[in-house]
Amino acid sequence: MNITRFPPKNAPRLRLIEDEKPDLEQKFDRAFEAIDRLTAVQRDLIMASAMLKHGSDIGPGSAIVDGETLQSLFQVAIRTIELANASDRDLMILGAIRQWLTENGD
């Protein structure tokens, strides 16, 4: 009978190292999406300001009146809460935002 020592005497030591890259990439994607949507909100507000300055009211067909601006702003809030690792203090507002988005178009 042959007895083999395990692990072998000359075997290299192995260590488990958590790979944080996918998590960091996902956070980067969330941050970038929030920036993109926030830029859209800023654009909508600039357009509305220009219209008001030149004597036009904000009416149907504008992103603000149609709810697109608020939808984008809520998406920014969700991404920001996700980046902050959604603590208990955020759960109520997160739920309300998700409910609004479900009922109003996302």
C-alpha positions, 0 to 999 in steps of 0.5 A: 500500500502506498500512502501519499501525503496531502498536500504534497510537501512541495505544493505551492500555497493557495489563497482565495482572493475575492475578485472585486472587479465585477462589483466595481464595474457594476458600481461604475455603470450605475454611477455613469447611468446616473450622470447620464440621466442627470445630464438629461434632467439638466437639459430639460430644466435649461430648455424650460428656463429658456422657454419661460425667459422668452415668454412661452409657458411649459406645456404638453409635449415638454419633458417636464410636463410629460413626466420624463424629467421626473422619471429620469430624476427618480432613476438618478435617486435609485442609482444614488441609493444603490451606490450608497448601499441602501440603508434602512433609512432609504428603503421607504423612499426607494419603495415609493420611487419604484412604485411611482416608476411602475405606475407612471412608465418605467 
